[in-house]
Amino acid sequence: MIPIICPLCHGSLSEDRDHALRCCHCAAIYPRRSTVDVLLTDAEWAEYLQEWEQEKDFLLERYSTARRRALLEIMYYDMWAARMFTLIPPDCTGPLLEIMAGEGELARRLPPQITSAVMFDINVNALERATQYFISTGETRIQVVGGTVRHLPFPAESFNTVMVQGGLHHVRFQLSQVLAEVHRVLRPGGILVGSEPANDCWLTRRIRHWQYKTSKHQGNDRGEDGFTRSELSALLSALGFNLKHYGTFGFNA
């Protein structure tokens, strides 16, 4: 298992009598909030409850139902995950980190050659659903951890591979900080494999922006917007990444 550290100062953690995790360096406290380890302070937990629990719990239920029961949706995600896993070199057998994992669409489809993985998300309900699934299927390779992707609770150079499926555009205003954290936890020569909505084609940009203005669910939210290749390339290059592959999946968007 990958050690869990304080996401704020990277100090070591110990468990107190109330089963909370306490940082031995900065004294930050992470109370036991779930069946999985959740590395959120009281302030971050309150922010999470306000943003996710009250507004999006019903969306999680609809999301989960569609992903688990709709045959075409299942087939699409099987194909999508398989395509992403082909980008991992054969010698990168783990450990692998899936960030912004939700219910772990990639972790649920982990190839046999990956020996260990961590799935990480701020949505505790989604993580608990995934944990129950892994228990029911006997999957023992996956460690489930909760927290904010802005402060990953893992030591530097812990992972050979980091993967994210459609999550980075949701943190576009903190993307430099998020990618810096990804760079920190990757080992030298490690890889980031990501799949995001693309804005390279003028037609898909027009359609997407029209959708944001008319959708009752999304609204005019730039946090749902896609990226252009130049945007991503500049960000990755500034943080020390070397872009090896860039291509479309499914269609130009």
Summary of the structure (lengths in Angstrom):
residues: 253
radius of gyration: 18.2
end to end distance: 36.8
largest distance: 57.9
contacts: 749
relative contact order: 0.12
helix: 41%
strand: 18%
